[in-house]
Every structure is written in C-alpha cells, then in structure tokens.
Amino acid sequence: MDNDVKKSSLAKLSGKLNDLDKKLDELKAKAASSAGTVKAEYEKTIDELRGKRKEVEEYFEKLKSARKEGWKELKRGTRKAIGSMNKSIESAIRKFKK
C-alpha cells in the first residue's frame, strides 16, 4: 500500500464521516425544536448515535496510524462502523418523518 492510496482512502472516509456529522446535526436541530415525547425520543436516538459516532472515530484514528499489516482490517472495520452509523441515522430520519 503506498502513501497516496492511504491518503486517498482516509480522505474518502473523512468525507463520509463529515456527511454523517451533518445528518446528526440535523437531527439535533429537530430535537431542539421538538417538545414532549418526540423530543425525548430524539434525544435518546441522538445519544445512541453519539455512541456509534465515538466508535467510528476510534476506528478512524487507529486507521490513520495503521501500518501496512493492519491497514486492510482496520479499513474494513472503519467502513463497517460508518455504514452502521449511516443506517442508524437514516432509520432515525425515517422514523421522525412520520
């Protein structure tokens, strides 16, 4: 694995992470403008998503410093964590659109 491939992969993953952060911010804004039970549901969902976000960040940080030997496995784990968080956010968005 050369350095350019690593930089490119990290940039793509960072972009995906930024997109997820924007979606999470949208949910936070909706929670702030909600009241009662709906607000409580938003806040619970956001807390769960924060946990997933922390997991993604941990994988991403490990990936940045990974050597060639562990790169593929950590990249796979990071993608999986990002995918899981994305599914959770999309599910929350659909849930609250109802």
matplotlib code that plots the C-alpha trace (Angstrom):
import matplotlib.pyplot as plt

x = [0.0, 1.5, 1.1, -1.1, -3.6, -3.7, -4.2, -7.0, -8.8, -8.5, -9.9, -12.9, -13.6, -13.2, -15.7, -18.2, -17.7, -18.4, -21.6, -22.7, -21.9, -24.1, -27.0, -26.5, -26.6, -29.9, -31.4, -30.1, -31.7, -35.0, -34.8, -34.2, -37.3, -39.4, -41.3, -42.5, -42.3, -41.0, -38.1, -37.3, -37.3, -35.0, -32.6, -32.5, -31.8, -29.1, -27.4, -27.3, -25.9, -23.2, -22.0, -21.8, -20.0, -17.4, -16.9, -16.4, -13.9, -11.9, -11.6, -10.7, -7.9, -6.5, -6.6, -4.7, -1.7, -2.1, 0.8, 0.5, -0.1, -3.2, -4.5, -7.0, -8.6, -8.9, -10.2, -12.9, -13.8, -14.0, -16.2, -18.4, -18.8, -19.5, -22.1, -23.8, -23.9, -25.3, -28.1, -28.9, -29.1, -31.2, -33.5, -33.9, -34.7, -37.4, -38.8, -39.2, -40.6, -43.7]
y = [0.0, 3.3, 6.6, 8.1, 5.3, 5.6, 9.4, 9.0, 6.4, 8.4, 11.5, 9.5, 8.1, 11.5, 12.9, 10.2, 10.9, 14.6, 13.8, 11.7, 14.5, 16.9, 14.5, 14.1, 17.9, 18.0, 15.5, 17.6, 20.7, 18.9, 17.7, 21.2, 22.4, 19.5, 19.0, 16.4, 12.7, 13.4, 15.4, 12.6, 10.1, 12.3, 12.8, 9.0, 8.3, 11.0, 9.6, 6.2, 7.8, 9.6, 6.2, 4.9, 8.1, 7.6, 4.0, 5.3, 7.9, 5.3, 3.1, 6.2, 7.2, 3.7, 3.7, 6.9, 5.4, 1.8, 0.2, -1.9, -5.1, -3.9, -1.4, -3.6, -5.0, -1.5, 0.0, -2.7, -2.1, 1.7, 1.2, -1.2, 1.3, 4.2, 2.0, 1.1, 4.7, 5.7, 3.1, 4.2, 7.9, 7.1, 5.0, 7.8, 10.3, 8.0, 7.4, 11.0, 12.0, 10.0]
z = [0.0, -1.0, 0.8, -1.9, -1.7, 2.1, 1.9, -0.7, 1.4, 4.5, 2.7, 1.4, 4.8, 6.4, 3.9, 4.7, 8.4, 7.8, 6.0, 8.9, 11.3, 9.2, 9.3, 13.1, 13.4, 11.5, 14.0, 16.9, 15.4, 15.0, 18.6, 19.8, 18.1, 19.4, 22.6, 24.9, 24.0, 20.5, 21.9, 24.4, 21.5, 19.5, 22.4, 23.1, 19.4, 19.3, 22.4, 20.7, 17.6, 19.6, 20.8, 17.3, 16.3, 19.0, 17.7, 14.2, 15.4, 17.3, 14.2, 12.1, 14.5, 14.5, 10.7, 10.4, 12.2, 10.9, 9.2, 6.1, 8.0, 9.8, 7.2, 5.4, 8.6, 10.2, 6.9, 6.8, 10.4, 9.8, 6.7, 8.7, 11.6, 9.2, 7.4, 10.7, 11.8, 8.4, 8.6, 12.1, 11.1, 8.0, 10.2, 12.7, 9.9, 8.5, 12.0, 12.8, 9.4, 10.3]

ax = plt.figure().add_subplot(projection="3d")
ax.plot(x, y, z, "-o")
ax.set_aspect("equal")
plt.show()
